[in-house]
Amino acid sequence: MLLYIFTILGGDIAIMVFNIIFSREKYGFAVWQIILFSLLVMIELIAIDGFCAWFVLWRLPEKWFTYDKKIFQISKGRAKFLEALGIKKWKDKILELGMFTSFSKREIAKPDDIEYIERFIMECNNGACDHIINVFLGFVVIFLFPLKWIWCFAFPAACVNLVLNWLPFATLQYNNYRLLRLREVLIKKQQRKSKEEE
């Protein structure tokens, strides 16, 4: 959580410093305007991200996010690519908002329960949907500012938002891949157990 907050603030401060150094004279911004506009665009992006999360979580049917939906599944190659990007090192540092859904995605609490694993996959799919929409939706702020503000404030903030949404999106996709494999193992175990009991 702190890493996520510091990343938002760090991105916002970087935008402020960049504009104080390079845009103040070119566009005639006062320092207070740069600080105000940087904070304003950050607040707008948080509002957009929050609205999207609320909509995906509370307004879209759960059946859209079940374990069997191919749209959320990734290939072994994509999982290996994410591993090459070091996802195993940084995935646990990404903000996890399970407190809003009463379902923590930090760790697998019931590794032998197929229903629990399927619920976990659904929560991952729901979160992945939210974050991938926000990757693109964040660029809406470009249309909320006058032209001379776009390159100074809106576009850089949208790029920070893109990174902050892509990281959890990639993490959730990777977790989904591993959970689906775990589910397959559990089903095979269950089938073997049923045969033994016969």
Accessible surface in RSA format (square Angstrom, percent):
REM  Atomic radii and reference values for relative SASA: ProtOr
REM  Chains: A
REM  Algorithm: Lee & Richards
REM  Probe-radius: 1.40
REM  Slices: 20
REM RES _ NUM      All-atoms   Total-Side   Main-Chain    Non-polar    All polar
REM                ABS   REL    ABS   REL    ABS   REL    ABS   REL    ABS   REL
RES MET A   1   115.77  60.0  92.54  61.2  23.23  55.3  92.19  78.4  23.57  31.2
RES LEU A   2   120.96  67.4 118.89  85.1   2.07   5.2 118.89  83.5   2.07   5.6
RES LEU A   3    92.12  51.3  86.56  61.9   5.56  14.0  88.77  62.3   3.35   9.0
RES TYR A   4    43.22  20.2  40.23  22.9   2.99   7.8  25.55  19.2  17.66  21.8
RES ILE A   5    64.97  37.0  64.75  48.2   0.22   0.5  64.97  46.8   0.00   0.0
RES PHE A   6   126.58  63.3 120.05  74.4   6.53  17.0 120.57  73.1   6.01  17.2
RES THR A   7    52.13  37.1  42.91  43.5   9.22  22.0  38.83  52.2  13.30  20.1
RES ILE A   8    29.63  16.9  27.77  20.7   1.86   4.5  28.04  20.2   1.59   4.3
RES LEU A   9    74.44  41.5  74.44  53.3   0.00   0.0  74.44  52.3   0.00   0.0
RES GLY A  10    36.64  45.2   0.00   N/A  36.64  45.2  30.77  84.4   5.87  13.1
RES GLY A  11    12.94  16.0   0.00   N/A  12.94  16.0  10.40  28.5   2.54   5.7
RES ASP A  12     7.56   5.3   5.29   5.3   2.27   5.4   3.83   9.0   3.73   3.7
RES ILE A  13    97.36  55.4  97.36  72.5   0.00   0.0  97.36  70.1   0.00   0.0
RES ALA A  14    59.39  54.6  48.79  75.3  10.59  24.1  55.78  78.6   3.60   9.5
RES ILE A  15    11.78   6.7   9.47   7.1   2.30   5.5  11.78   8.5   0.00   0.0
RES MET A  16    25.56  13.2  25.56  16.9   0.00   0.0  12.23  10.4  13.33  17.7
RES VAL A  17    73.12  48.1  72.59  65.7   0.53   1.3  73.12  63.5   0.00   0.0
RES PHE A  18   106.28  53.2 103.07  63.8   3.20   8.3 106.02  64.3   0.26   0.7
RES ASN A  19     0.09   0.1   0.09   0.1   0.00   0.0   0.00   0.0   0.09   0.1
RES ILE A  20    52.05  29.6  48.63  36.2   3.42   8.2  48.63  35.0   3.42   9.3
RES ILE A  21   113.88  64.8  82.92  61.8  30.96  74.6  88.39  63.7  25.49  69.2
RES PHE A  22   126.38  63.2 107.56  66.6  18.81  49.0 111.01  67.3  15.37  44.0
RES SER A  23     5.91   5.0   5.71   7.6   0.20   0.5   0.20   0.4   5.71   8.0
RES ARG A  24    99.77  41.9  97.77  49.8   2.00   4.8  12.56  17.2  87.21  52.9
RES GLU A  25   167.18  96.0 137.10 103.7  30.09  71.6  59.60 115.3 107.58  87.8
RES LYS A  26   156.29  76.2 118.60  72.8  37.69  89.7  79.73  71.8  76.56  81.6
RES TYR A  27    65.76  30.7  51.92  29.5  13.84  36.0  34.09  25.6  31.67  39.0
RES GLY A  28    61.53  75.9   0.00   N/A  61.53  75.9  33.09  90.8  28.43  63.7
RES PHE A  29     8.32   4.2   3.72   2.3   4.60  12.0   3.97   2.4   4.36  12.5
RES ALA A  30    38.89  35.8  29.55  45.6   9.34  21.2  38.22  53.8   0.68   1.8
RES VAL A  31    57.46  37.8  53.81  48.7   3.65   8.8  53.81  46.8   3.65   9.9
RES TRP A  32   161.69  64.9 154.22  74.6   7.47  17.5 139.38  74.3  22.30  36.2
RES GLN A  33    47.31  26.5  47.31  34.6   0.00   0.0   0.75   1.6  46.56  35.3
RES ILE A  34     0.00   0.0   0.00   0.0   0.00   0.0   0.00   0.0   0.00   0.0
RES ILE A  35    69.57  39.6  69.57  51.8   0.00   0.0  69.57  50.1   0.00   0.0
RES LEU A  36    90.23  50.2  88.90  63.6   1.33   3.3  90.03  63.2   0.20   0.5
RES PHE A  37    18.02   9.0  18.02  11.2   0.00   0.0  18.02  10.9   0.00   0.0
RES SER A  38     0.00   0.0   0.00   0.0   0.00   0.0   0.00   0.0   0.00   0.0
RES LEU A  39    66.59  37.1  66.59  47.6   0.00   0.0  66.59  46.8   0.00   0.0
RES LEU A  40    72.97  40.6  71.18  50.9   1.79   4.5  72.65  51.0   0.32   0.9
RES VAL A  41     0.00   0.0   0.00   0.0   0.00   0.0   0.00   0.0   0.00   0.0
RES MET A  42    29.28  15.2  27.77  18.4   1.51   3.6  29.24  24.9   0.03   0.0
RES ILE A  43   104.19  59.3 103.02  76.7   1.17   2.8 103.51  74.5   0.69   1.9
RES GLU A  44    40.72  23.4  37.68  28.5   3.04   7.2  20.52  39.7  20.20  16.5
RES LEU A  45    10.79   6.0  10.72   7.7   0.07   0.2  10.79   7.6   0.00   0.0
RES ILE A  46    90.21  51.3  87.19  65.0   3.02   7.3  88.69  63.9   1.52   4.1
RES ALA A  47    61.34  56.4  45.90  70.8  15.44  35.1  56.71  79.9   4.63  12.3
RES ILE A  48    29.72  16.9  25.89  19.3   3.83   9.2  29.61  21.3   0.12   0.3
RES ASP A  49    24.09  16.9  22.73  22.6   1.36   3.2  16.25  38.3   7.83   7.8
RES GLY A  50    39.30  48.5   0.00   N/A  39.30  48.5  33.51  92.0   5.79  13.0
RES PHE A  51   125.17  62.6 117.24  72.6   7.94  20.7 122.93  74.5   2.25   6.4
RES CYS A  52     6.47   4.9   4.33   4.8   2.14   5.0   2.37   6.0   4.10   4.4
RES ALA A  53    35.19  32.4  33.23  51.3   1.97   4.5  34.12  48.0   1.07   2.8
RES TRP A  54   106.95  42.9 102.39  49.6   4.56  10.7  85.98  45.8  20.97  34.0
RES PHE A  55    85.36  42.7  85.36  52.9   0.00   0.0  85.36  51.8   0.00   0.0
RES VAL A  56     0.73   0.5   0.73   0.7   0.00   0.0   0.73   0.6   0.00   0.0
RES LEU A  57    45.04  25.1  31.40  22.5  13.64  34.3  31.40  22.1  13.64  36.7
RES TRP A  58   146.90  59.0 125.67  60.8  21.24  49.9 111.96  59.7  34.95  56.7
RES ARG A  59   144.93  60.8 117.47  59.9  27.45  65.4  34.08  46.6 110.84  67.2
RES LEU A  60    33.87  18.9  24.60  17.6   9.27  23.3  25.23  17.7   8.64  23.2
RES PRO A  61    52.71  38.4  40.79  37.2  11.91  43.3  52.36  43.2   0.34   2.1
RES GLU A  62    96.40  55.3  91.12  68.9   5.27  12.6  39.25  75.9  57.15  46.7
RES LYS A  63   140.73  68.7 135.87  83.4   4.86  11.6  80.36  72.3  60.37  64.3
RES TRP A  64   126.04  50.6 121.06  58.6   4.98  11.7 107.93  57.5  18.12  29.4
RES PHE A  65     3.14   1.6   3.14   1.9   0.00   0.0   3.14   1.9   0.00   0.0
RES THR A  66    40.79  29.0  39.91  40.5   0.88   2.1  38.82  52.1   1.96   3.0
RES TYR A  67    65.00  30.3  64.07  36.5   0.93   2.4  29.98  22.5  35.02  43.2
RES ASP A  68    76.92  53.9  62.58  62.3  14.35  33.9  25.32  59.6  51.61  51.5
RES LYS A  69    72.18  35.2  70.45  43.2   1.73   4.1  42.92  38.6  29.27  31.2
RES LYS A  70   162.80  79.4 149.90  92.0  12.89  30.7 101.77  91.6  61.02  65.0
RES ILE A  71   146.15  83.2 116.17  86.5  29.97  72.2 125.66  90.5  20.49  55.6
RES PHE A  72    25.71  12.9  24.10  14.9   1.61   4.2  25.25  15.3   0.46   1.3
RES GLN A  73    55.34  30.9  36.10  26.4  19.24  45.8  11.87  25.3  43.47  33.0
RES ILE A  74    23.17  13.2   5.14   3.8  18.03  43.5  11.90   8.6  11.27  30.6
RES SER A  75    71.08  60.1  55.80  74.5  15.28  35.2  52.89 112.6  18.18  25.5
RES LYS A  76   133.69  65.2 128.29  78.7   5.40  12.9  71.06  64.0  62.63  66.7
RES GLY A  77    48.81  60.2   0.00   N/A  48.81  60.2  37.61 103.2  11.20  25.1
RES ARG A  78    83.75  35.2  76.90  39.2   6.85  16.3  30.59  41.8  53.16  32.2
RES ALA A  79     1.68   1.5   1.68   2.6   0.00   0.0   1.68   2.4   0.00   0.0
RES LYS A  80   115.92  56.6 111.00  68.1   4.91  11.7  64.19  57.8  51.72  55.1
RES PHE A  81   114.04  57.1 108.44  67.2   5.60  14.6 113.48  68.8   0.55   1.6
RES LEU A  82     0.02   0.0   0.02   0.0   0.00   0.0   0.02   0.0   0.00   0.0
RES GLU A  83    53.35  30.6  37.74  28.6  15.61  37.2  12.76  24.7  40.59  33.1
RES ALA A  84    87.69  80.6  44.64  68.9  43.05  97.9  57.13  80.5  30.56  80.9
RES LEU A  85    85.12  47.4  62.38  44.6  22.74  57.2  67.43  47.4  17.69  47.6
RES GLY A  86    18.56  22.9   0.00   N/A  18.56  22.9  18.56  50.9   0.00   0.0
RES ILE A  87     0.00   0.0   0.00   0.0   0.00   0.0   0.00   0.0   0.00   0.0
RES LYS A  88   127.19  62.1 110.69  67.9  16.50  39.3  60.99  54.9  66.21  70.5
RES LYS A  89   169.72  82.8 155.12  95.2  14.61  34.8 105.31  94.8  64.41  68.6
RES TRP A  90    53.71  21.6  53.53  25.9   0.18   0.4  47.61  25.4   6.09   9.9
RES LYS A  91    32.78  16.0  29.45  18.1   3.33   7.9   7.82   7.0  24.97  26.6
RES ASP A  92    86.50  60.6  72.86  72.5  13.64  32.2  29.04  68.3  57.46  57.3
RES LYS A  93   121.07  59.1 111.21  68.2   9.86  23.5  81.35  73.2  39.71  42.3
RES ILE A  94    19.49  11.1  16.42  12.2   3.07   7.4  18.38  13.2   1.12   3.0
RES LEU A  95    27.84  15.5  14.86  10.6  12.98  32.6  14.86  10.4  12.98  34.9
RES GLU A  96    32.48  18.6  20.17  15.3  12.31  29.3  15.57  30.1  16.91  13.8
RES LEU A  97    68.89  38.4  62.18  44.5   6.71  16.9  62.42  43.8   6.46  17.4
RES GLY A  98     2.11   2.6   0.00   N/A   2.11   2.6   1.16   3.2   0.95   2.1
RES MET A  99   125.66  65.1  89.74  59.4  35.92  85.5  98.99  84.2  26.67  35.3
RES PHE A 100   131.34  65.7 115.18  71.3  16.16  42.1 119.58  72.5  11.76  33.7
RES THR A 101    29.86  21.2  12.26  12.4  17.59  41.9  16.60  22.3  13.26  20.0
RES SER A 102   109.84  92.8  70.60  94.2  39.24  90.4  47.24 100.6  62.60  87.7
RES PHE A 103    26.72  13.4  22.70  14.1   4.02  10.5  25.92  15.7   0.81   2.3
RES SER A 104    65.26  55.1  52.50  70.1  12.76  29.4  43.33  92.3  21.93  30.7
RES LYS A 105    29.57  14.4  20.56  12.6   9.01  21.5   9.08   8.2  20.48  21.8
RES ARG A 106   104.28  43.8  83.20  42.4  21.08  50.2  50.98  69.7  53.30  32.3
RES GLU A 107   129.56  74.4 120.45  91.1   9.11  21.7  44.77  86.6  84.79  69.2
RES ILE A 108    66.77  38.0  48.19  35.9  18.58  44.8  48.19  34.7  18.58  50.4
RES ALA A 109    73.24  67.3  42.85  66.1  30.39  69.1  48.85  68.8  24.39  64.6
RES LYS A 110   113.34  55.3 109.13  67.0   4.20  10.0  61.12  55.0  52.22  55.6
RES PRO A 111    67.55  49.2  66.90  61.0   0.65   2.4  66.90  55.2   0.65   4.0
RES ASP A 112   114.57  80.3  92.32  91.9  22.25  52.6  35.31  83.1  79.26  79.0
RES ASP A 113    54.85  38.4  49.42  49.2   5.43  12.8  18.45  43.4  36.40  36.3
RES ILE A 114    29.84  17.0  26.00  19.4   3.84   9.3  26.00  18.7   3.84  10.4
RES GLU A 115   140.53  80.7 133.78 101.2   6.74  16.1  47.23  91.3  93.30  76.2
RES TYR A 116    28.16  13.1  22.41  12.8   5.74  14.9  24.71  18.6   3.45   4.3
RES ILE A 117     0.00   0.0   0.00   0.0   0.00   0.0   0.00   0.0   0.00   0.0
RES GLU A 118    43.55  25.0  40.81  30.9   2.74   6.5   9.85  19.1  33.70  27.5
RES ARG A 119    89.07  37.4  84.81  43.2   4.25  10.1  38.47  52.6  50.59  30.7
RES PHE A 120     5.63   2.8   5.63   3.5   0.00   0.0   5.63   3.4   0.00   0.0
RES ILE A 121     0.00   0.0   0.00   0.0   0.00   0.0   0.00   0.0   0.00   0.0
RES MET A 122    20.12  10.4  20.12  13.3   0.00   0.0  11.13   9.5   9.00  11.9
RES GLU A 123     9.01   5.2   7.32   5.5   1.70   4.0   1.78   3.4   7.23   5.9
RES CYS A 124     0.52   0.4   0.15   0.2   0.37   0.9   0.42   1.1   0.10   0.1
RES ASN A 125     1.49   1.0   1.35   1.3   0.14   0.3   0.14   0.3   1.35   1.3
RES ASN A 126    17.86  12.3  17.86  17.3   0.00   0.0   3.26   7.8  14.60  14.1
RES GLY A 127    14.24  17.6   0.00   N/A  14.24  17.6  13.75  37.7   0.49   1.1
RES ALA A 128     3.32   3.1   3.32   5.1   0.01   0.0   3.32   4.7   0.00   0.0
RES CYS A 129    21.09  16.0  19.68  22.0   1.41   3.3   1.67   4.2  19.43  20.9
RES ASP A 130    15.37  10.8  15.37  15.3   0.00   0.0   3.30   7.8  12.07  12.0
RES HIS A 131    30.44  16.6  30.44  21.2   0.00   0.0  14.97  15.4  15.47  18.0
RES ILE A 132    54.46  31.0  54.36  40.5   0.11   0.3  54.36  39.1   0.11   0.3
RES ILE A 133    67.30  38.3  61.70  46.0   5.59  13.5  66.50  47.9   0.80   2.2
RES ASN A 134     1.94   1.3   1.94   1.9   0.00   0.0   0.00   0.0   1.94   1.9
RES VAL A 135     8.40   5.5   8.35   7.6   0.05   0.1   8.35   7.3   0.05   0.1
RES PHE A 136   140.22  70.2 132.00  81.8   8.22  21.4 132.54  80.4   7.68  22.0
RES LEU A 137    61.17  34.1  57.56  41.2   3.61   9.1  60.81  42.7   0.36   1.0
RES GLY A 138     0.04   0.1   0.00   N/A   0.04   0.1   0.04   0.1   0.00   0.0
RES PHE A 139    48.33  24.2  47.89  29.7   0.45   1.2  48.27  29.3   0.06   0.2
RES VAL A 140    57.58  37.9  56.62  51.3   0.96   2.3  56.99  49.5   0.59   1.6
RES VAL A 141     0.00   0.0   0.00   0.0   0.00   0.0   0.00   0.0   0.00   0.0
RES ILE A 142    31.86  18.1  31.30  23.3   0.56   1.3  31.30  22.5   0.56   1.5
RES PHE A 143   168.11  84.1 136.69  84.7  31.42  81.8 141.44  85.8  26.67  76.3
RES LEU A 144    96.70  53.9  65.83  47.1  30.87  77.6  72.29  50.8  24.41  65.7
RES PHE A 145    14.62   7.3   1.44   0.9  13.18  34.3   4.08   2.5  10.54  30.2
RES PRO A 146    74.25  54.1  61.01  55.6  13.24  48.1  73.60  60.8   0.64   4.0
RES LEU A 147   141.48  78.8 131.72  94.2   9.76  24.5 132.40  93.0   9.08  24.4
RES LYS A 148   100.53  49.0  88.91  54.6  11.62  27.7  61.14  55.0  39.38  42.0
RES TRP A 149    44.34  17.8  44.34  21.5   0.00   0.0  40.86  21.8   3.49   5.7
RES ILE A 150    20.64  11.7  20.64  15.4   0.00   0.0  20.64  14.9   0.00   0.0
RES TRP A 151   162.18  65.1 150.81  73.0  11.36  26.7 131.03  69.9  31.15  50.5
RES CYS A 152     5.05   3.8   3.60   4.0   1.45   3.4   1.21   3.1   3.84   4.1
RES PHE A 153     0.00   0.0   0.00   0.0   0.00   0.0   0.00   0.0   0.00   0.0
RES ALA A 154     0.00   0.0   0.00   0.0   0.00   0.0   0.00   0.0   0.00   0.0
RES PHE A 155    71.41  35.7  71.41  44.2   0.00   0.0  71.41  43.3   0.00   0.0
RES PRO A 156    35.08  25.6  29.03  26.5   6.05  22.0  34.09  28.1   0.99   6.1
RES ALA A 157     5.85   5.4   3.85   5.9   1.99   4.5   5.40   7.6   0.44   1.2
RES ALA A 158     0.10   0.1   0.00   0.0   0.10   0.2   0.00   0.0   0.10   0.3
RES CYS A 159    46.11  34.9  44.88  50.1   1.23   2.9  25.15  63.7  20.96  22.6
RES VAL A 160    42.41  27.9  39.06  35.4   3.35   8.1  42.26  36.7   0.14   0.4
RES ASN A 161     8.47   5.8   7.04   6.8   1.43   3.4   2.80   6.7   5.67   5.5
RES LEU A 162    62.17  34.6  62.17  44.5   0.00   0.0  62.17  43.7   0.00   0.0
RES VAL A 163    75.82  49.9  74.80  67.7   1.02   2.5  75.82  65.9   0.00   0.0
RES LEU A 164    13.15   7.3  12.40   8.9   0.75   1.9  12.79   9.0   0.37   1.0
RES ASN A 165     2.52   1.7   2.52   2.4   0.00   0.0   0.00   0.0   2.52   2.4
RES TRP A 166    70.83  28.4  70.83  34.3   0.00   0.0  55.97  29.8  14.86  24.1
RES LEU A 167    48.30  26.9  48.30  34.6   0.00   0.0  48.30  33.9   0.00   0.0
RES PRO A 168     6.47   4.7   6.20   5.7   0.27   1.0   6.47   5.3   0.00   0.0
RES PHE A 169    22.88  11.4  22.88  14.2   0.00   0.0  22.88  13.9   0.00   0.0
RES ALA A 170     0.00   0.0   0.00   0.0   0.00   0.0   0.00   0.0   0.00   0.0
RES THR A 171    11.52   8.2  11.52  11.7   0.00   0.0  11.52  15.5   0.00   0.0
RES LEU A 172    15.54   8.7  15.01  10.7   0.52   1.3  15.03  10.6   0.51   1.4
RES GLN A 173    18.62  10.4  17.75  13.0   0.87   2.1   1.99   4.2  16.63  12.6
RES TYR A 174     2.32   1.1   2.32   1.3   0.00   0.0   0.17   0.1   2.16   2.7
RES ASN A 175    21.58  14.9  20.39  19.7   1.19   2.9   6.27  15.1  15.31  14.8
RES ASN A 176     1.99   1.4   1.99   1.9   0.00   0.0   0.92   2.2   1.07   1.0
RES TYR A 177    27.89  13.0  26.21  14.9   1.68   4.4  20.96  15.8   6.93   8.5
RES ARG A 178   107.76  45.2 101.49  51.7   6.26  14.9  20.77  28.4  86.98  52.7
RES LEU A 179     5.04   2.8   4.44   3.2   0.60   1.5   5.04   3.5   0.00   0.0
RES LEU A 180    27.32  15.2  26.80  19.2   0.52   1.3  26.80  18.8   0.52   1.4
RES ARG A 181   131.21  55.1 129.95  66.2   1.25   3.0  33.46  45.7  97.75  59.2
RES LEU A 182    45.59  25.4  41.42  29.6   4.17  10.5  44.96  31.6   0.64   1.7
RES ARG A 183    35.88  15.1  35.88  18.3   0.00   0.0   0.24   0.3  35.64  21.6
RES GLU A 184    95.47  54.8  93.19  70.5   2.28   5.4  28.85  55.8  66.63  54.4
RES VAL A 185    74.53  49.0  73.06  66.1   1.47   3.5  74.08  64.4   0.44   1.2
RES LEU A 186    11.45   6.4   9.00   6.4   2.44   6.1   9.00   6.3   2.44   6.6
RES ILE A 187    43.28  24.6  43.28  32.2   0.00   0.0  43.28  31.2   0.00   0.0
RES LYS A 188   119.88  58.5 118.54  72.7   1.34   3.2  68.20  61.4  51.68  55.1
RES LYS A 189   106.45  51.9 101.52  62.3   4.93  11.7  60.50  54.5  45.96  49.0
RES GLN A 190   104.44  58.4  99.72  72.9   4.72  11.2  31.58  67.2  72.87  55.3
RES GLN A 191   100.47  56.2  96.68  70.7   3.79   9.0  35.32  75.2  65.14  49.4
RES ARG A 192   134.17  56.3 132.28  67.4   1.89   4.5  60.67  82.9  73.50  44.5
RES LYS A 193   129.80  63.3 127.99  78.5   1.80   4.3  72.11  64.9  57.69  61.4
RES SER A 194    53.59  45.3  50.30  67.1   3.29   7.6  25.85  55.0  27.74  38.9
RES LYS A 195   152.97  74.6 138.84  85.2  14.13  33.6  82.34  74.1  70.63  75.2
RES GLU A 196   143.05  82.1 107.10  81.0  35.96  85.6  50.97  98.6  92.08  75.2
RES GLU A 197   133.64  76.7  95.41  72.2  38.23  91.0  49.52  95.8  84.12  68.7
RES GLU A 198   174.48 100.2 109.04  82.5  65.44 155.8  63.78 123.4 110.70  90.4
END  Absolute sums over single chains surface
CHAIN  1 A    11986.5      10428.8       1557.7       8153.7       3832.7
END  Absolute sums over all chains
TOTAL         11986.5      10428.8       1557.7       8153.7       3832.7
